[in-house]
Amino acid sequence: MNTNKILNDINTSGKPYIIYRTSKGFDLFTNFSKKIILSNNNVVNFLKSISSNKKKIKKTDLYIGFFGYELLNHLIGIKFPKQKNNQFPKGIFYKPETLLKLNENLSFKTESIEKKYKNFKININKKSYTKIFNKFKKRIQQGDTYQIKICTKYKNKSKIDPLDFFCRLSKSNLAPEAFLIKDKNYSVISCSPETLIEKKGRSIITKPIAGTLKKNT
């Protein structure tokens, strides 16, 4: 079965699925038997439950999903100001029962009508950015840290097909951490240039651009 037919079939089925980049193309995970929504209250027990099961039988004996920054900070004991609640989970993991191998050339054409709005909204203006920049520059000069990343958020409302968008994005920007999570009520698309964790034999490789680490004194 070719990649184009697999993508058309999964998109029309209405089933949630995840497409994740690999060294040889993409893996498509679907037919999820479990969906676990994480919070500060259950994340530790979740990690303990998956680490205790060391016996692997097949390639789908895994969980695939993501941790939000708030959960990761919680795990290493870092507190930060309460964020605006957007009603989106802090982390979600899925237990797939089906794994399909796709080649690197993803091909899918949507038949739905797309609505795109050109004007993006940004969450910080130049004056506020300059104030934050000067504050962080002073912290670097004082020796508190050597790198601080100031993040800005661009927001736009558009009606697009997430699978079509992901396939086009993979052709123009095939990033190391390229993935698509398509669920019934939301989609998450990543084209991150970072490598969070990669395992080769007995070696663990990480290539983050920026992150949070608890300071030990």
C-alpha positions in Angstrom: 0.0 0.0 0.0 1.5 3.4 -1.0 1.9 6.4 1.3 -0.7 8.5 -0.5 -3.4 5.8 0.0 -2.5 5.3 3.6 -2.8 9.0 4.4 -6.1 9.3 2.5 -7.6 6.3 4.3 -6.5 7.4 7.8 -7.7 11.0 7.2 -11.1 9.9 6.1 -11.5 7.3 8.9 -11.9 9.9 11.6 -9.5 8.0 13.9 -6.9 9.9 15.9 -3.3 9.3 14.7 0.2 10.4 15.1 2.9 10.8 12.4 6.5 11.0 13.7 9.7 11.4 11.7 12.3 8.6 11.8 15.7 8.2 10.1 14.1 6.3 7.2 10.9 8.3 6.8 7.9 8.5 9.1 6.0 6.2 11.5 2.2 6.4 11.6 0.6 5.3 14.9 -3.1 4.8 15.3 -5.8 2.6 16.8 -5.0 3.9 20.3 -6.1 1.7 23.2 -5.3 4.3 25.8 -5.2 8.1 26.0 -3.7 9.6 29.2 -4.1 13.3 29.9 -1.3 14.4 32.3 -1.3 16.9 35.1 1.0 17.7 38.0 -1.0 15.2 40.1 -0.6 12.1 38.0 2.6 12.6 36.0 4.9 10.9 38.5 2.7 7.8 38.8 2.5 7.7 35.0 6.3 7.7 34.6 6.6 5.0 37.3 4.0 2.8 35.6 5.8 2.8 32.2 9.3 2.4 33.6 8.3 -0.7 35.6 7.2 -2.5 32.4 10.6 -3.5 31.0 9.5 -6.4 28.9 8.9 -5.4 25.3 7.0 -7.7 23.0 6.3 -5.7 19.8 7.0 -2.3 18.3 3.7 -0.9 19.5 4.5 -1.6 23.2 5.1 2.1 23.9 3.5 5.4 24.7 3.8 8.3 22.3 2.9 11.9 23.2 4.3 15.0 24.8 5.1 16.9 28.0 4.4 20.6 28.3 7.0 22.9 29.8 4.9 23.4 32.9 5.0 19.6 33.7 8.7 19.4 33.0 9.4 22.3 35.4 7.2 20.7 38.0 9.2 17.4 37.8 12.5 19.2 38.5 11.0 21.5 41.2 11.0 24.8 39.3 8.2 27.2 40.1 7.1 30.0 37.8 4.2 32.4 37.6 0.8 30.9 36.9 0.1 30.9 33.2 -3.1 31.8 31.4 -5.3 28.8 31.1 -6.1 27.9 27.5 -7.9 24.7 28.4 -5.3 22.6 26.6 -3.8 19.6 28.5 -0.3 19.9 30.1 0.6 16.7 28.5 -0.9 13.8 26.6 0.3 10.2 25.8 -1.3 7.6 23.6 -0.9 3.8 23.5 -1.0 2.7 19.9 -2.0 -0.7 18.6 -1.1 -0.1 15.0 2.2 1.1 13.4 2.5 1.8 9.7 5.8 2.7 8.0 5.7 5.7 5.6 8.4 6.9 3.2 9.9 10.4 3.5 7.9 11.8 0.6 4.5 12.4 2.2 1.8 13.1 -0.3 -1.7 14.3 0.5 -4.1 16.7 -1.1 -7.0 18.1 0.8 -10.4 18.7 -0.7 -11.6 20.9 2.1 -11.9 24.7 1.8 -9.1 26.6 3.5 -9.5 30.0 5.0 -6.2 31.9 5.7 -5.9 35.3 7.4 -2.7 37.2 6.7 -2.4 39.3 9.8 -0.7 37.6 12.8 -1.1 38.9 16.3 2.0 39.1 18.5 1.9 38.9 22.3 4.6 41.5 23.0 5.4 44.9 21.5 8.8 46.5 20.8 8.8 48.6 24.0 8.0 45.6 26.2 10.6 43.5 24.4 13.3 46.1 24.9 12.5 46.3 28.7 12.8 42.5 29.1 15.9 42.4 26.9 17.7 45.0 29.1 16.7 43.2 32.3 18.0 39.8 31.0 21.2 41.4 29.7 22.0 42.7 33.2 21.5 39.1 34.6 24.0 37.8 32.1 26.5 40.6 32.9 26.1 39.7 36.6 27.0 36.1 35.9 23.7 34.5 36.8 23.4 32.8 33.5 25.1 32.7 30.1 22.0 32.4 27.9 18.3 33.5 28.1 15.8 33.0 25.3 13.0 35.6 25.1 10.0 33.9 23.4 7.3 35.7 21.4 4.0 34.2 20.4 2.4 34.7 17.1 -1.3 33.9 16.8 -3.6 33.6 13.8 -7.0 32.0 13.2 -7.2 30.0 10.0 -9.1 27.0 8.7 -6.6 24.5 7.3 -6.3 20.8 6.9 -3.6 19.7 9.4 -2.5 16.7 7.3 -2.2 18.7 4.1 -0.3 21.4 6.0 2.1 18.9 7.6 2.9 17.2 4.3 3.7 20.5 2.7 5.8 21.6 5.7 7.8 18.4 5.6 8.8 19.2 2.0 10.0 22.7 2.8 11.3 22.2 6.4 12.0 18.5 7.2 13.1 19.1 10.8 14.6 16.5 13.2 11.5 16.7 15.5 8.8 16.7 12.8 5.5 15.3 14.0 1.7 15.6 13.7 -0.8 14.7 16.4 -4.3 14.6 15.0 -7.1 14.0 17.5 -10.8 14.6 17.2 -10.8 18.1 18.8 -7.3 19.4 18.1 -4.1 19.0 16.1 -0.5 19.6 17.1 2.2 20.1 14.4 5.9 20.4 15.1 8.9 21.3 13.0 11.4 21.7 15.8 15.1 21.8 14.8 16.1 20.5 18.2 16.8 16.9 19.1 15.5 16.3 22.6 16.7 12.7 23.1 18.1 10.2 20.6 19.3 6.7 21.5 21.9 5.0 19.4 23.0 1.7 20.9 24.1 2.5 24.4 24.6 6.2 23.7 22.0 9.0 24.5 22.3 12.1 22.4 20.6 15.5 23.1 20.8 18.7 21.1 18.5 21.3 22.7 18.7 24.9 21.6 17.4 26.1 25.0 15.8 24.7 28.1 15.4 24.9 31.8 17.7 23.4 34.3 17.5 23.7 38.1 20.3 25.7 39.5 22.4 24.0 42.2 24.4 26.2 44.6 
